[in-house]
Amino acid sequence: MASQPPALDILVREPDGFSVWSGPPYPTGSAPPVRLPKTACSATYFSSDGSRLLAMVASASATVYDCRTLSVVRSFELPGLLAAALSPAGTFLQTFQKSSSPQEKNVTVWHVDTATALYQHYQKNMSKATWPMVQFSADESVACRMMTNEIQFFDPKDFTKGFVYKLRMPGIAAMQLASAPGSHVAGFVPEAKGVPASVQIFSCDKDAQGQAVARRSFFRCSTVQFHWNKGSTGLLVVAQADVDKTNQSYYGETKLNYLTTDRAFEGIVPLIMPARATIFNKKCNPLLELGEGPYNTIRWNPKGRWFGNLPGDMAFWDYSEKKLVGKTKAECSVTSEWSPDGRHFMTATTAPRLQIDNGIKIFDHNGSLQFKKMFEKLYQADWKPEAPEKFGDIADLTISLGSIKIEETKKQAQGSKSAQPSSKAPANIAAKPTAYRPPHSKNSADVQDKLFGGLASTGGEMSKNALRNKKRREKQKEKKAAEGSGASADDN
């Protein structure tokens, strides 16, 4: 008999605290059931496996909850607390406190169940890029931290040993441990004295750290972002520079690099404006072009088949079939994420990014709005993490997707209105006043039409610019046809 899949939960944090809701579906017109009433906090974080929840009160305390029962596992009174983080399985709690002197160790790794301080060291300052100081693999079998010119490795079973071995990387400024499995670690060394910046990948096995398993060097790079794949065989490196010396972008220069741990392949993809959404394979060959436009986010469904593109307009694609299955809108969304079971997609408008129209929207897999709730001020809305495998195969979702038929629309006669969406596709949201469009986005209607497979809203009539361009193209065709007929007459 198949095991019962876990229930979905949603964490919602407002200025006066956080609460935990039961996840969808919800009966029409009803409010979500509240599993944990509102509790005061300044920040909340789930462990990566969703087994535990951390609630932090700045400069005061950190409390760890069991996500299954939502009971308190352990509460830590920590004066001067500035940051806290759970390990992936929730076994360890890492805290950073104010310190008045180097003799006062302010970074501590605690064992949650016993409230025992396993390891401590002094850290002068902390940034988002370097926190948490100690990084763990998903199974918590590997732990390491970055220090000056080196990476130090610990034995998570016995932190009292201190670091057990180290990897020398002169000039290292950032690192990222692979998560599942924790087999490799990547380090970044900025450029210095004419020597280019570099990203290097090393094995976490002490006996195999003689040389890097992969390396890439590049100029014009001040910071990097690391993204390991599942399986720890490939690494995406977003290399960024504050100034674009080619003057192509006001926001600096950005490049996307790809490295593999088996040295089988490495590649680079330039990132330019306007944004172009493209799906690549592991050899950096394009598989699916989604077109250009003001699109900034792609969220893969946990089952790896469906994904949504979010620029306010949302498009839901079936990747295996290379077709669009639905579209809708979620204006001013700050965060967006699929539910662990792959059936729902949640967007949230949160402060401090946006101070008005804060709220949560939950959509079905094909873009149909299922739930909406507005808040005076909302800081956070997150799904409780769960392993997608716990939900098994979603055959009913596959069947429902198969029932949606959205064919690619052909261009109709000149001057005709745009093709209407399929009756089975989600209804368009009521049109709002047209927003200002900068000069470089004059062709955005055509781009959206291509991207959304004919489902993009065009208002039913062509704009003045589009009509003018259309007439110009017609004149050019007539001119070429006249020239061609004239040349044929001369030959005769």
VOPAGU-2260 file (C-alpha; in pm, 1 decimal, decimal comma):
REM VOPAGU-2260
SITE   aa  ch    i         X         Y         Z
SITE  MET   A    0       0,0       0,0       0,0
SITE  ALA   A    1     142,6     338,8     -99,3
SITE  SER   A    2     231,8     568,7     190,9
SITE  GLN   A    3      25,5     880,2     245,9
SITE  PRO   A    4     197,0    1188,6      99,5
SITE  PRO   A    5     281,0    1465,0     350,3
SITE  ALA   A    6      46,4    1759,4     390,6
SITE  LEU   A    7     138,1    2095,0     240,3
SITE  ASP   A    8     206,7    2384,3     477,1
SITE  ILE   A    9     259,5    2757,5     417,0
SITE  LEU   A   10     454,0    2993,5     642,2
SITE  VAL   A   11     325,3    3352,0     650,8
SITE  ARG   A   12     515,6    3629,6     832,0
SITE  GLU   A   13     370,2    3972,6     911,8
SITE  PRO   A   14     514,9    4262,9    1118,2
SITE  ASP   A   15     375,1    4123,5    1444,6
SITE  GLY   A   16     484,2    3762,3    1389,8
SITE  PHE   A   17     446,8    3445,6    1183,4
SITE  SER   A   18     183,1    3175,6    1150,6
SITE  VAL   A   19     164,2    2840,6     969,4
SITE  TRP   A   20    -131,5    2753,6     744,4
SITE  SER   A   21    -241,0    2420,4     606,6
SITE  GLY   A   22    -178,8    2415,2     231,7
SITE  PRO   A   23    -431,1    2404,7     -55,5
SITE  PRO   A   24    -674,4    2309,1    -189,8
SITE  TYR   A   25    -919,5    2526,1       4,5
SITE  PRO   A   26   -1300,3    2513,9     -23,9
SITE  THR   A   27   -1438,3    2810,3    -219,5
SITE  GLY   A   28   -1474,6    3117,8      -3,0
SITE  SER   A   29   -1309,4    2965,3     304,1
SITE  ALA   A   30    -996,1    3079,6     487,8
SITE  PRO   A   31    -690,5    2851,2     515,9
SITE  PRO   A   32    -683,6    2642,6     837,0
SITE  VAL   A   33    -422,5    2779,7    1080,7
SITE  ARG   A   34    -190,1    2512,4    1220,7
SITE  LEU   A   35      19,2    2749,2    1434,1
SITE  PRO   A   36    -128,4    3077,9    1561,2
SITE  LYS   A   37      65,7    3400,3    1515,7
SITE  THR   A   38     392,8    3400,8    1710,7
SITE  ALA   A   39     628,9    3697,0    1756,4
SITE  CYS   A   40     953,6    3686,2    1557,4
SITE  SER   A   41    1185,2    3895,6    1339,7
SITE  ALA   A   42    1286,1    3621,4    1092,6
SITE  THR   A   43    1191,2    3260,7    1010,0
SITE  TYR   A   44    1364,7    2983,6     812,8
SITE  PHE   A   45    1285,6    2621,2     729,4
SITE  SER   A   46    1555,2    2356,4     726,9
SITE  SER   A   47    1621,9    2233,5     371,3
SITE  ASP   A   48    1440,6    1903,7     430,3
SITE  GLY   A   49    1139,4    2074,1     591,5
SITE  SER   A   50    1172,3    1882,1     918,4
SITE  ARG   A   51    1233,0    2186,4    1138,0
SITE  LEU   A   52    1153,1    2556,9    1151,3
SITE  LEU   A   53    1365,8    2833,0    1302,7
SITE  ALA   A   54    1206,1    3149,1    1444,4
SITE  MET   A   55    1445,2    3424,6    1544,3
SITE  VAL   A   56    1388,9    3731,0    1762,5
SITE  ALA   A   57    1665,1    3983,6    1688,5
SITE  SER   A   58    1913,0    4041,1    1972,8
SITE  ALA   A   59    1719,0    3802,3    2196,7
SITE  SER   A   60    1649,5    3439,9    2105,1
SITE  ALA   A   61    1621,9    3156,5    1850,8
SITE  THR   A   62    1350,3    2891,1    1873,7
SITE  VAL   A   63    1343,5    2564,1    1678,1
SITE  TYR   A   64    1009,8    2392,7    1600,2
SITE  ASP   A   65     930,2    2040,0    1484,9
SITE  CYS   A   66     741,0    2092,4    1156,5
SITE  ARG   A   67     536,8    1774,8    1195,3
SITE  THR   A   68     381,5    1871,8    1529,1
SITE  LEU   A   69     479,3    2243,1    1536,3
SITE  SER   A   70     591,1    2196,4    1895,8
SITE  VAL   A   71     904,7    2366,2    2032,0
SITE  VAL   A   72    1212,3    2144,5    2014,3
SITE  ARG   A   73    1451,0    2388,5    2179,8
SITE  SER   A   74    1469,7    2759,4    2258,9
SITE  PHE   A   75    1802,9    2943,9    2286,5
SITE  GLU   A   76    1836,4    3273,7    2475,9
SITE  LEU   A   77    2109,7    3460,2    2285,2
SITE  PRO   A   78    2170,6    3828,1    2374,7
SITE  GLY   A   79    2300,9    4031,4    2080,9
SITE  LEU   A   80    2184,7    3772,9    1823,9
SITE  LEU   A   81    2231,0    3905,6    1468,0
SITE  ALA   A   82    2186,2    3594,2    1249,3
SITE  ALA   A   83    2093,1    3228,3    1279,7
SITE  ALA   A   84    2071,4    2931,2    1040,6
SITE  LEU   A   85    1967,4    2565,6    1057,5
SITE  SER   A   86    2167,5    2286,2     897,9
SITE  PRO   A   87    1990,2    2104,3     608,2
SITE  ALA   A   88    1840,5    1831,5     830,3
SITE  GLY   A   89    1789,7    2058,5    1131,1
SITE  THR   A   90    2044,8    1881,7    1351,2
SITE  PHE   A   91    2264,0    2188,6    1403,8
SITE  LEU   A   92    2190,9    2556,6    1470,7
SITE  GLN   A   93    2450,1    2817,9    1377,6
SITE  THR   A   94    2435,7    3163,2    1541,1
SITE  PHE   A   95    2619,9    3494,0    1504,1
SITE  GLN   A   96    2620,2    3740,3    1796,9
SITE  LYS   A   97    2766,7    4082,7    1863,0
SITE  SER   A   98    3117,9    4066,5    2000,8
SITE  SER   A   99    3317,2    4331,5    2182,9
SITE  SER   A  100    3660,4    4170,8    2141,1
SITE  PRO   A  101    3839,3    3891,4    1945,9
SITE  GLN   A  102    3865,7    3696,4    2268,4
SITE  GLU   A  103    3486,6    3665,7    2274,4
SITE  LYS   A  104    3391,1    3391,1    2030,1
SITE  ASN   A  105    3068,6    3499,1    1859,9
SITE  VAL   A  106    2997,5    3226,9    1599,9
SITE  THR   A  107    2859,5    2910,3    1756,1
SITE  VAL   A  108    2745,5    2573,4    1618,1
SITE  TRP   A  109    2486,2    2420,7    1852,0
SITE  HIS   A  110    2340,7    2072,0    1865,1
SITE  VAL   A  111    1967,2    2147,3    1861,1
SITE  ASP   A  112    1840,6    1847,2    2058,4
SITE  THR   A  113    2090,4    1885,7    2344,9
SITE  ALA   A  114    2149,4    2265,1    2328,3
SITE  THR   A  115    2523,2    2190,7    2344,3
SITE  ALA   A  116    2775,4    2433,8    2193,9
SITE  LEU   A  117    2985,3    2206,1    1969,4
SITE  TYR   A  118    3214,5    2461,7    1806,6
SITE  GLN   A  119    3292,9    2833,5    1843,9
SITE  HIS   A  120    3515,1    3090,4    1674,2
SITE  TYR   A  121    3546,7    3467,4    1644,1
SITE  GLN   A  122    3428,6    3649,2    1331,2
SITE  LYS   A  123    3471,1    4025,3    1302,1
SITE  ASN   A  124    3185,9    4080,6    1056,3
SITE  MET   A  125    2926,6    3892,3     857,8
SITE  SER   A  126    2762,1    3946,6     518,5
SITE  LYS   A  127    2487,9    3776,6     320,7
SITE  ALA   A  128    2751,2    3630,4      86,6
SITE  THR   A  129    2945,9    3464,5     370,4
SITE  TRP   A  130    2656,8    3347,3     591,7
SITE  PRO   A  131    2626,2    3081,6     716,5
SITE  MET   A  132    2995,9    3058,9     803,0
SITE  VAL   A  133    2992,7    2678,5     825,7
SITE  GLN   A  134    2831,4    2507,0     524,9
SITE  PHE   A  135    2684,3    2154,6     538,5
SITE  SER   A  136    2604,1    1897,3     272,5
SITE  ALA   A  137    2238,7    1784,3     247,7
SITE  ASP   A  138    2300,8    1470,2     454,4
SITE  GLU   A  139    2522,8    1664,4     700,0
SITE  SER   A  140    2815,1    1429,8     640,1
SITE  VAL   A  141    3043,5    1712,2     519,0
SITE  ALA   A  142    3099,0    2052,0     680,9
SITE  CYS   A  143    3344,7    2326,9     592,5
SITE  ARG   A  144    3410,4    2699,2     627,5
SITE  MET   A  145    3614,5    2960,7     441,3
SITE  MET   A  146    3909,1    3123,7     613,6
SITE  THR   A  147    4193,2    3344,4     488,2
SITE  ASN   A  148    4360,2    3167,0     194,1
SITE  GLU   A  149    4202,1    2828,8     275,6
SITE  ILE   A  150    3891,1    2613,4     324,0
SITE  GLN   A  151    3873,9    2418,8     650,4
SITE  PHE   A  152    3685,0    2087,4     679,0
SITE  PHE   A  153    3519,7    1949,7     993,7
SITE  ASP   A  154    3394,3    1612,7    1110,5
SITE  PRO   A  155    3022,4    1679,5    1178,2
SITE  LYS   A  156    3014,6    1379,1    1411,2
SITE  ASP   A  157    3271,5    1544,8    1638,1
SITE  PHE   A  158    3314,4    1922,2    1611,9
SITE  THR   A  159    3533,4    1919,5    1923,1
SITE  LYS   A  160    3825,5    1810,1    1702,2
SITE  GLY   A  161    3821,2    2150,0    1531,8
SITE  PHE   A  162    3899,6    2138,0    1160,1
SITE  VAL   A  163    4044,2    1801,7    1057,5
SITE  TYR   A  164    4207,4    1910,1     729,0
SITE  LYS   A  165    4229,7    2215,3     505,2
SITE  LEU   A  166    4247,4    2305,7     137,7
SITE  ARG   A  167    4481,5    2591,3      42,0
SITE  MET   A  168    4336,3    2852,9    -197,3
SITE  PRO   A  169    4539,5    3176,6    -177,6
SITE  GLY   A  170    4317,5    3483,0    -213,8
SITE  ILE   A  171    3984,8    3295,7    -184,6
SITE  ALA   A  172    3688,2    3532,7    -143,7
SITE  ALA   A  173    3383,1    3303,9    -179,6
SITE  MET   A  174    3302,4    2932,7    -165,3
SITE  GLN   A  175    3007,6    2698,6    -208,2
SITE  LEU   A  176    2987,1    2337,7     -96,0
SITE  ALA   A  177    2792,6    2100,4    -320,3
SITE  SER   A  178    2484,1    1982,7    -137,3
SITE  ALA   A  179    2358,3    1647,8    -264,8
SITE  PRO   A  180    2600,5    1480,7    -237,0
SITE  GLY   A  181    2865,9    1691,7     -66,9
SITE  SER   A  182    3138,3    1558,6    -295,1
SITE  HIS   A  183    3291,4    1884,4    -421,5
SITE  VAL   A  184    3351,4    2243,0    -319,7
SITE  ALA   A  185    3391,6    2550,0    -542,3
SITE  GLY   A  186    3603,6    2853,3    -459,9
SITE  PHE   A  187    3639,8    3198,6    -616,6
SITE  VAL   A  188    3961,7    3401,8    -628,5
SITE  PRO   A  189    3921,8    3763,7    -754,3
SITE  GLU   A  190    4164,3    3914,3   -1005,2
SITE  ALA   A  191    4472,3    4080,5    -856,0
SITE  LYS   A  192    4780,7    4251,6   -1001,4
SITE  GLY   A  193    4695,0    4156,9   -1359,4
SITE  VAL   A  194    4617,6    3793,2   -1274,3
SITE  PRO   A  195    4264,3    3701,0   -1393,1
SITE  ALA   A  196    3992,8    3591,8   -1153,1
SITE  SER   A  197    3927,9    3219,3   -1132,2
SITE  VAL   A  198    3674,4    2963,2   -1014,5
SITE  GLN   A  199    3811,6    2625,1    -911,3
SITE  ILE   A  200    3634,7    2302,8    -813,4
SITE  PHE   A  201    3802,7    2058,4    -573,2
SITE  SER   A  202    3701,8    1722,2    -436,5
SITE  CYS   A  203    3601,6    1712,1     -68,7
SITE  ASP   A  204    3800,2    1390,9     -32,0
SITE  LYS   A  205    4122,4    1480,7     149,4
SITE  ASP   A  206    4326,7    1234,3     -58,2
SITE  ALA   A  207    4199,7    1376,7    -390,6
SITE  GLN   A  208    4268,4    1746,3    -331,6
SITE  GLY   A  209    4606,9    1757,9    -502,7
SITE  GLN   A  210    4469,6    1957,3    -794,1
SITE  ALA   A  211    4144,6    2114,6    -908,1
SITE  VAL   A  212    3903,8    1890,3   -1098,7
SITE  ALA   A  213    3782,0    2194,5   -1297,4
SITE  ARG   A  214    3895,1    2553,6   -1338,5
SITE  ARG   A  215    3790,7    2861,0   -1533,4
SITE  SER   A  216    3961,4    3202,0   -1546,5
SITE  PHE   A  217    3816,4    3534,1   -1658,7
SITE  PHE   A  218    3885,1    3907,7   -1643,6
SITE  ARG   A  219    3636,4    4180,3   -1549,3
SITE  CYS   A  220    3482,7    3996,4   -1255,6
SITE  SER   A  221    3431,8    4129,8    -903,1
SITE  THR   A  222    3172,1    3890,6    -756,8
SITE  VAL   A  223    3025,3    3548,1    -836,3
SITE  GLN   A  224    2716,8    3341,5    -755,3
SITE  PHE   A  225    2741,5    2961,3    -740,4
SITE  HIS   A  226    2457,0    2719,5    -828,4
SITE  TRP   A  227    2524,6    2344,9    -799,3
SITE  ASN   A  228    2298,2    2097,4    -979,5
SITE  LYS   A  229    2130,5    1801,8    -814,2
SITE  GLY   A  230    2392,7    1527,5    -814,0
SITE  SER   A  231    2685,4    1772,0    -773,5
SITE  THR   A  232    2815,2    1705,1   -1125,6
SITE  GLY   A  233    2770,7    2055,0   -1271,1
SITE  LEU   A  234    2818,2    2410,6   -1148,0
SITE  LEU   A  235    2670,0    2733,6   -1284,7
SITE  VAL   A  236    2879,2    3043,0   -1209,7
SITE  VAL   A  237    2725,3    3387,1   -1256,7
SITE  ALA   A  238    3025,9    3621,5   -1289,3
SITE  GLN   A  239    2948,0    3989,1   -1238,4
SITE  ALA   A  240    3140,6    4313,7   -1281,0
SITE  ASP   A  241    3022,4    4653,2   -1156,2
SITE  VAL   A  242    3126,3    4828,5   -1478,3
SITE  ASP   A  243    3065,3    4712,3   -1835,3
SITE  LYS   A  244    3366,5    4836,4   -2032,6
SITE  THR   A  245    3184,2    4765,4   -2359,3
SITE  ASN   A  246    2913,6    5017,8   -2257,3
SITE  GLN   A  247    2636,7    4774,3   -2349,3
SITE  SER   A  248    2475,2    4778,5   -2005,7
SITE  TYR   A  249    2427,8    5043,5   -1739,5
SITE  TYR   A  250    2410,9    4769,1   -1475,7
SITE  GLY   A  251    2757,7    4628,8   -1535,1
SITE  GLU   A  252    2866,7    4308,9   -1707,6
SITE  THR   A  253    2732,1    3961,6   -1634,3
SITE  LYS   A  254    2841,6    3625,1   -1775,8
SITE  LEU   A  255    2709,8    3276,5   -1713,9
SITE  ASN   A  256    2974,2    3001,7   -1694,9
SITE  TYR   A  257    2919,7    2627,2   -1672,3
SITE  LEU   A  258    3170,3    2373,6   -1537,1
SITE  THR   A  259    3148,4    1998,7   -1477,8
SITE  THR   A  260    3331,4    1792,0   -1218,1
SITE  ASP   A  261    3436,5    1529,2   -1475,9
SITE  ARG   A  262    3601,1    1792,2   -1700,7
SITE  ALA   A  263    3380,0    1671,5   -1984,8
SITE  PHE   A  264    3251,1    2015,0   -2070,4
SITE  GLU   A  265    3266,8    2381,8   -1988,1
SITE  GLY   A  266    3093,7    2672,8   -2157,1
SITE  ILE   A  267    2994,8    3036,5   -2134,1
SITE  VAL   A  268    2670,7    3213,6   -2219,9
SITE  PRO   A  269    2675,2    3597,4   -2247,2
SITE  LEU   A  270    2382,2    3762,3   -2071,2
SITE  ILE   A  271    2255,8    4071,6   -2254,5
SITE  MET   A  272    1946,4    4289,1   -2273,6
SITE  PRO   A  273    1670,4    4256,1   -2369,6
SITE  ALA   A  274    1629,2    3937,4   -2169,5
SITE  ARG   A  275    1600,2    3612,3   -2365,8
SITE  ALA   A  276    1461,4    3298,7   -2201,6
SITE  THR   A  277    1630,8    2982,1   -2329,5
SITE  ILE   A  278    1647,0    2622,5   -2206,1
SITE  PHE   A  279    1992,4    2460,2   -2252,4
SITE  ASN   A  280    2115,5    2104,9   -2216,2
SITE  LYS   A  281    2424,9    2011,6   -2011,3
SITE  LYS   A  282    2645,6    2085,7   -2312,6
SITE  CYS   A  283    2510,1    2441,1   -2331,3
SITE  ASN   A  284    2324,5    2368,4   -2655,1
SITE  PRO   A  285    1986,6    2549,9   -2673,9
SITE  LEU   A  286    1686,6    2316,3   -2656,8
SITE  LEU   A  287    1393,6    2558,2   -2638,2
SITE  GLU   A  288    1372,4    2929,9   -2714,2
SITE  LEU   A  289    1103,0    3120,8   -2523,6
SITE  GLY   A  290    1172,9    3454,1   -2692,9
SITE  GLU   A  291    1275,1    3799,1   -2575,1
SITE  GLY   A  292    1092,0    4028,5   -2336,7
SITE  PRO   A  293    1090,0    4176,3   -1985,8
SITE  TYR   A  294    1103,0    3832,2   -1824,8
SITE  ASN   A  295    1316,2    3772,4   -1518,6
SITE  THR   A  296    1222,5    3441,2   -1357,1
SITE  ILE   A  297    1178,2    3075,1   -1448,6
SITE  ARG   A  298    1054,7    2830,4   -1184,2
SITE  TRP   A  299    1082,4    2458,8   -1259,2
SITE  ASN   A  300     809,1    2237,4   -1122,8
SITE  PRO   A  301     957,5    1987,9    -869,5
SITE  LYS   A  302     856,7    1707,2   -1105,8
SITE  GLY   A  303    1081,4    1860,5   -1374,9
SITE  ARG   A  304     816,1    1887,9   -1645,6
SITE  TRP   A  305     625,2    2213,6   -1602,9
SITE  PHE   A  306     758,6    2557,1   -1535,1
SITE  GLY   A  307     632,3    2914,9   -1507,5
SITE  ASN   A  308     784,0    3238,0   -1632,8
SITE  LEU   A  309     713,8    3541,2   -1418,7
SITE  PRO   A  310     738,4    3904,6   -1527,9
SITE  GLY   A  311     389,6    3994,0   -1397,2
SITE  ASP   A  312     262,7    3796,6   -1694,7
SITE  MET   A  313     297,0    3425,6   -1618,1
SITE  ALA   A  314     320,3    3149,6   -1875,1
SITE  PHE   A  315     293,5    2781,1   -1779,3
SITE  TRP   A  316     473,5    2547,1   -2016,3
SITE  ASP   A  317     481,0    2170,4   -2057,5
SITE  TYR   A  318     852,1    2127,6   -2129,7
SITE  SER   A  319     829,6    1766,4   -2248,8
SITE  GLU   A  320     570,4    1865,0   -2509,4
SITE  LYS   A  321     736,3    2205,9   -2578,8
SITE  LYS   A  322     401,4    2379,4   -2556,8
SITE  LEU   A  323     222,6    2642,5   -2352,9
SITE  VAL   A  324     -61,1    2513,2   -2133,9
SITE  GLY   A  325    -187,0    2834,9   -1975,0
SITE  LYS   A  326    -121,5    3192,8   -1878,7
SITE  THR   A  327    -230,4    3447,6   -1620,1
SITE  LYS   A  328    -104,0    3756,1   -1436,1
SITE  ALA   A  329      49,6    3824,0   -1095,0
SITE  GLU   A  330     146,2    4188,6   -1099,6
SITE  CYS   A  331     415,0    4322,5    -863,6
SITE  SER   A  332     511,9    3976,4    -738,2
SITE  VAL   A  333     832,0    3972,0    -532,7
SITE  THR   A  334     856,5    3595,9    -472,2
SITE  SER   A  335     722,6    3293,3    -658,9
SITE  GLU   A  336     755,0    2918,8    -608,7
SITE  TRP   A  337     595,2    2583,9    -693,4
SITE  SER   A  338     450,9    2373,0    -414,1
SITE  PRO   A  339     651,5    2057,2    -332,1
SITE  ASP   A  340     382,4    1835,5    -488,2
SITE  GLY   A  341     395,0    2028,3    -818,8
SITE  ARG   A  342      21,4    2104,1    -822,4
SITE  HIS   A  343      22,4    2467,2    -708,8
SITE  PHE   A  344     219,0    2785,9    -778,6
SITE  MET   A  345     233,6    3063,6    -517,7
SITE  THR   A  346     331,5    3427,0    -573,1
SITE  ALA   A  347     366,3    3692,3    -303,2
SITE  THR   A  348     397,0    4070,1    -297,6
SITE  THR   A  349     603,1    4149,5      10,6
SITE  ALA   A  350     758,9    4438,3     203,1
SITE  PRO   A  351    1001,8    4605,8     217,0
SITE  ARG   A  352    1034,7    4563,1    -162,5
SITE  LEU   A  353     679,1    4688,6    -208,1
SITE  GLN   A  354     489,0    4866,6      67,7
SITE  ILE   A  355     140,9    4849,8     -88,5
SITE  ASP   A  356     -82,4    4576,5    -233,8
SITE  ASN   A  357      91,1    4309,5     -23,9
SITE  GLY   A  358     -67,8    3968,9     -63,0
SITE  ILE   A  359     -56,6    3600,9    -160,6
SITE  LYS   A  360    -192,1    3433,5    -473,4
SITE  ILE   A  361    -203,1    3057,4    -529,9
SITE  PHE   A  362    -254,7    2923,2    -883,2
SITE  ASP   A  363    -331,2    2580,4   -1021,1
SITE  HIS   A  364     -68,4    2406,0   -1238,3
SITE  ASN   A  365    -218,2    2561,3   -1553,2
SITE  GLY   A  366    -245,0    2918,1   -1422,7
SITE  SER   A  367    -601,3    2924,0   -1279,4
SITE  LEU   A  368    -623,0    3142,5    -969,1
SITE  GLN   A  369    -729,2    2924,1    -674,4
SITE  PHE   A  370    -675,3    3150,1    -372,3
SITE  LYS   A  371    -598,2    3514,4    -295,9
SITE  LYS   A  372    -546,4    3700,1      31,4
SITE  MET   A  373    -434,2    4060,5      82,2
SITE  PHE   A  374    -238,4    4195,8     379,3
SITE  GLU   A  375    -173,3    4542,1     516,1
SITE  LYS   A  376     193,0    4437,7     525,3
SITE  LEU   A  377     345,8    4098,8     444,5
SITE  TYR   A  378     713,8    4010,8     491,4
SITE  GLN   A  379     735,3    3644,9     389,4
SITE  ALA   A  380     535,0    3359,5     237,2
SITE  ASP   A  381     702,3    3018,2     189,0
SITE  TRP   A  382     603,0    2657,9     125,4
SITE  LYS   A  383     732,6    2410,4     381,3
SITE  PRO   A  384    1002,2    2213,9     190,1
SITE  GLU   A  385     933,4    1848,5     113,1
SITE  ALA   A  386    1111,6    1597,2    -108,8
SITE  PRO   A  387     915,8    1573,7    -439,3
SITE  GLU   A  388     960,4    1195,2    -432,3
SITE  LYS   A  389     730,3    1174,9    -127,6
SITE  PHE   A  390     436,6    1271,4    -348,3
SITE  GLY   A  391     497,5    1000,9    -606,7
SITE  ASP   A  392     384,0    1029,1    -966,8
SITE  ILE   A  393     115,6    1288,9   -1032,1
SITE  ALA   A  394     -75,6    1093,8   -1296,6
SITE  ASP   A  395    -393,5    1297,0   -1243,6
SITE  LEU   A  396    -199,0    1614,5   -1320,2
SITE  THR   A  397     -66,1    1457,5   -1640,2
SITE  ILE   A  398    -420,5    1361,8   -1742,4
SITE  SER   A  399    -552,5    1711,6   -1673,8
SITE  LEU   A  400    -272,2    1865,1   -1875,4
SITE  GLY   A  401    -343,9    1627,9   -2161,0
SITE  SER   A  402    -701,5    1753,6   -2174,1
SITE  ILE   A  403    -584,2    2109,6   -2241,5
SITE  LYS   A  404    -545,5    2170,2   -2611,3
SITE  ILE   A  405    -376,3    2495,5   -2705,9
SITE  GLU   A  406    -264,6    2487,9   -3065,8
SITE  GLU   A  407     -19,5    2732,6   -3214,1
SITE  THR   A  408    -221,6    3006,0   -3383,3
SITE  LYS   A  409    -148,4    3091,8   -3742,2
SITE  LYS   A  410    -133,6    3450,1   -3862,8
SITE  GLN   A  411    -474,6    3559,0   -3980,7
SITE  ALA   A  412    -567,1    3800,3   -4259,7
SITE  GLN   A  413    -418,5    4147,3   -4233,5
SITE  GLY   A  414    -614,1    4376,7   -4004,4
SITE  SER   A  415    -797,9    4090,7   -3831,4
SITE  LYS   A  416    -813,2    4061,4   -3456,5
SITE  SER   A  417    -580,9    3833,3   -3260,7
SITE  ALA   A  418    -682,3    3473,0   -3211,0
SITE  GLN   A  419    -889,8    3414,5   -2900,4
SITE  PRO   A  420    -761,4    3175,5   -2628,7
SITE  SER   A  421    -891,7    2821,8   -2608,8
SITE  SER   A  422   -1205,9    2790,1   -2400,5
SITE  LYS   A  423   -1024,3    2546,6   -2176,4
SITE  ALA   A  424    -740,2    2785,3   -2105,9
SITE  PRO   A  425    -769,0    3007,8   -1796,5
SITE  ALA   A  426    -961,6    3329,2   -1849,6
SITE  ASN   A  427    -765,5    3650,0   -1892,4
SITE  ILE   A  428    -767,2    3895,1   -1605,5
SITE  ALA   A  429    -956,9    4218,8   -1665,5
SITE  ALA   A  430    -751,1    4468,1   -1864,5
SITE  LYS   A  431    -590,9    4758,0   -1678,5
SITE  PRO   A  432    -479,0    5098,6   -1805,9
SITE  THR   A  433    -178,2    5064,9   -2032,4
SITE  ALA   A  434     152,7    5123,3   -1852,4
SITE  TYR   A  435     435,6    5337,1   -1988,4
SITE  ARG   A  436     658,3    5145,4   -2229,8
SITE  PRO   A  437    1011,7    5267,2   -2302,3
SITE  PRO   A  438    1120,3    5308,3   -2668,6
SITE  HIS   A  439    1315,9    4981,5   -2678,6
SITE  SER   A  440    1002,0    4779,7   -2597,9
SITE  LYS   A  441     786,2    4902,2   -2888,8
SITE  ASN   A  442     777,6    4549,4   -3029,9
SITE  SER   A  443     684,9    4390,2   -2696,2
SITE  ALA   A  444     336,7    4297,4   -2822,8
SITE  ASP   A  445     486,4    4090,8   -3105,8
SITE  VAL   A  446     736,3    3935,8   -2862,3
SITE  GLN   A  447     462,4    3840,9   -2616,0
SITE  ASP   A  448     253,7    3694,9   -2896,5
SITE  LYS   A  449     544,6    3467,1   -2989,7
SITE  LEU   A  450     627,6    3381,6   -2627,6
SITE  PHE   A  451     273,6    3301,1   -2520,0
SITE  GLY   A  452     187,9    3106,9   -2834,5
SITE  GLY   A  453     -82,5    3349,6   -2946,7
SITE  LEU   A  454    -236,7    3385,7   -2599,5
SITE  ALA   A  455     -86,3    3723,9   -2517,3
SITE  SER   A  456    -339,0    4002,6   -2474,2
SITE  THR   A  457    -306,2    4258,5   -2753,2
SITE  GLY   A  458    -621,5    4458,1   -2692,3
SITE  GLY   A  459    -775,0    4331,0   -3019,1
SITE  GLU   A  460    -630,2    4602,4   -3244,0
SITE  MET   A  461    -286,0    4689,8   -3374,2
SITE  SER   A  462     -98,9    4983,6   -3221,3
SITE  LYS   A  463     -11,0    5286,9   -3434,2
SITE  ASN   A  464     354,4    5182,4   -3450,1
SITE  ALA   A  465     265,6    4827,1   -3547,5
SITE  LEU   A  466      26,3    4952,8   -3816,2
SITE  ARG   A  467     290,8    5191,8   -3950,4
SITE  ASN   A  468     551,6    4913,4   -3962,6
SITE  LYS   A  469     301,7    4686,1   -4132,8
SITE  LYS   A  470     233,7    4943,6   -4407,7
SITE  ARG   A  471     608,0    4997,1   -4453,4
SITE  ARG   A  472     663,7    4623,2   -4499,4
SITE  GLU   A  473     378,8    4606,4   -4751,7
SITE  LYS   A  474     531,7    4891,1   -4954,1
SITE  GLN   A  475     871,1    4719,9   -4950,4
SITE  LYS   A  476     714,6    4396,4   -5077,1
SITE  GLU   A  477     530,4    4584,3   -5357,1
SITE  LYS   A  478     853,6    4762,3   -5453,0
SITE  LYS   A  479    1048,9    4435,9   -5467,9
SITE  ALA   A  480     772,2    4272,0   -5671,5
SITE  ALA   A  481     770,0    4564,7   -5918,3
SITE  GLU   A  482    1149,1    4550,7   -5952,3
SITE  GLY   A  483    1132,5    4176,2   -6012,1
SITE  SER   A  484     867,5    4207,4   -6283,4
SITE  GLY   A  485    1065,5    4491,0   -6449,6
SITE  ALA   A  486    1380,9    4281,5   -6459,3
SITE  SER   A  487    1188,5    3991,8   -6622,1
SITE  ALA   A  488    1053,0    4226,3   -6895,5
SITE  ASP   A  489    1404,5    4356,7   -6976,6
SITE  ASP   A  490    1534,3    4000,2   -7013,3
SITE  ASN   A  491    1258,5    3920,6   -7259,7
